[in-house]
Structure formats: C-alpha cells, structure tokens
Amino acid sequence: MKGSRILGTGSALPRRIVTNAELAERVDTSDQWIVERTGIRQRHIAEADETTATLAIGAARAALADAGVDASTIGLIVLATATPDNTFPATATKVQAALGCNGCVAFDVAAVCSGFLYALSVADSLLKTGMARRALVIGAETFSRILDWEDRTTCVLFGDGAGAVVLEASSDDAAGPDAPGILAARLHADGAHHDLLYVDGGPSTTQTVGHLRMRGPEVFRHAVTNLSSVLREVLEEANVSVDQIDWVVPHQANARILDATAKKLGIAPEKVIVTVDRHANTSAASVPLALDTARRDGRIKPGDLIMLEAMGGGFTWGASLIRL
C-alpha cells in the first residue's frame, strides 16, 4: 500500500449555542472584547446527555454516510481527544460498540489541539502496513467540562464538537502527485513548554479532572512560529509551492493566529477556512470540523490540494498535505 485517502467527512455539534452576550452575563467580558481579540462570536456547549463519545459517534456516522460505506468495513478507529468520557477505557471503544464494528482496532490519541493531525498520521501509517483497509479518524472534545468559568481569559475561547473522516488504503496503482491521498505530514512536540498551556489536574497527580490554564500571549507567539515552520517542512517534503495550495484548514484557536500565520507564509486570506467565529476552539475536533464544514458548503471540492495544520498543549504541533 502506498498510502491512504479520505473517502468522506462528518461532524457533530451540541444542540446548545452560547453567544458572547450570554457569556457576558456570567463573567466580566463583552461581545466586543471577545470578537476583537479572538474572532469568536458563539460556541456550542454540551448538555448533560451529550459527551465526547456521543459527539464522536454522531460525527463518525455522518462521515460513514458521506463516504457511502458500512461501519462493518471499518478495521481501525483512532479518536483524538483531551476530554475522554472516562480515564479508561478509551472513548474509541464506545464509538466502536455504538457503530457495531466490534473486533476492529480502537484507541485514543492524546495530543490536545494537534490530536487530529497525530491521529491521522497514525491511522495512515497503520493502513500502510495492512493492519486495516479502512479507518475512522475522529477528533472529539467537550472542553466545557474542564473550563474555569470564572476565568474570562480562557472560558470564552473554547467550545465542544466533533469531526471525523473515513480513511481508505490506496493501492499501488492509485499513486501519483495528482491522485487523492495524504501526500506529506510532519509532527512535532516540545514538552519544555508544559506550563504555558495545561490542565491543573489528573489521576496520578491530583486525582481530579482539573481546569485548563493558559498563558495566552506566549502561546500566540509559539503558535505563529511553529505553524509557519511546520507548513514549510511539509511543502518542502511534498515539493509543492504555497501558490499550489487550494485551501488551508487550520486549527481554529484564534482568528489573529490564523491571520498572522497566513501572512507570514504569504497565503491569501481567502484560501484559509475559518470557522472559529461559529465554533470557537474545539481542540482536537477543530480541524476535521472545519474540513467537513467547508466540504459541505461547497468550497472544498474533489481534487483540491489542502493543508491541515494545528498546534496545542504539550506543546504539540503538525501539518498534513492532502489531496481530496
């Protein structure tokens, strides 16, 4: 097997939409303050009966329907999340049981906002070995469960949601620069920056879930530098120029990060998919959710050359160039 290609995409969002004005009733903030600093206007927040697993299942079913394949043909599920339903077992196994593809490989990946890029590369690698013929790669989060709702600098930034893709192994005769598939990918991590973005709890430290803590300005600077660097790495590996890219689907953390990264690389703003205004930062769900949104509204079409990129706590970051 030479690689893998995306057959379909799907997403799922909680029923409840929370606007900036509604948040301003809870914490000392305003719609203007949030929009000017982040570009966010609303986010979806999970209700009590909505979890990371239920959102992941919804996104997976939508992706399967879009791909036109049955769940029984899935041999691998890789679910990226920083907010699993339980410490164990993996949330991916809940998705597996709900879809009825019992017996297939199923596990979670924890790389926070870069999680979907990590999961996509892991699934691609396993498909190349023949471990499975088709995979579900999912990013799903309920970050509202780990937010400090008294901290206006963080609680306004995040939302809940899920996105998924169906990945299929490509045969030798389907290879080539114009063939659909994952063309190049690069992943990185640097644990020295742990204290800039983390959750202050965990089973082996505090025996609690904890809350998200972030030093925003420092994260912003690292994000622009790291993302522009990894994008150049992937372009070089694939022997592709910036001008050849049809779309950039970035992690939807902050509109200013998206603008600064695009400007640094010379990418036209109209080529950048932006959903942060509607979804806020959904961590590992961010990239697949934006990809599905842009496919379904007709912007992204078959044959398009697409760059996916993300950075998150750890720090972890990465990028993947795909032809749809």
Secondary structure, 3 states (H helix, E strand, C coil): CCEEEEEEEEEECCCEEEEHHHHHCCCCCCHHHHHHHHCCCEEEECCCCCCHHHHHHHHHHHHHHHHCCCHHHCCEEEEECCCCCCCCCCHHHHHHHHHCCCCCEEEEECCHHHHHHHHHHHHHHHHHHCCCCEEEEEEEEEHHHHCCCCCHHHHCCECEEEEEEEEEEECHHHCCCCCCEEEEEEEEECHHHHHHEEECCCCCCCCCCCCEEECHHHHHHHHHHHHHHHHHHHHHHHCCCHHHCCEEEECCCCHHHHHHHHHHHCCCHHHECCCHHHHCECHHHHHHHHHHHHHHCCCCCCCCEEEEEEEECCCEEEEEEEEC
